Amino acid sequence: MPHTTVTQPIKTLLNANSEFKAILQKSQILNALQAEFVLAAPPYLAQCSQVTGLQFGTLSIATSNASAAAKLKQLAPEIVNQLKN
């Protein structure tokens, strides 16, 4: 029996299923937040940090090391001001 391959963009496939659609929407939000964070944070911190969530007005960010986390905590008020503008 011949095998037929049908290709579709991944976005189309994810939007076709409600559970996948929710995952796609969350990933798009996280990508947008990451882009804003990269613009607001110093480049050396943005390189080693990743936005992981936004819940109840709190932005969660993971870093690759403790010194970056400490510096982010220290600069948080400035970064928040940048994100608000």
CORHU-V652358 format. One record per run of one state. SS is the DSSP state (H for helix, E for strand, - for the rest). FROM is the first residue (numbers start at 1). LEN is the number of residues. If there is no record, write none. Layout:
BEGIN
SS | FROM | LEN
SS | FROM | LEN
END
This chain:
BEGIN
- | 1 | 9
H | 10 | 6
- | 16 | 2
H | 18 | 23
- | 41 | 2
H | 43 | 4
- | 47 | 2
E | 49 | 7
- | 56 | 2
E | 58 | 6
- | 64 | 2
H | 66 | 19
- | 85 | 1
END
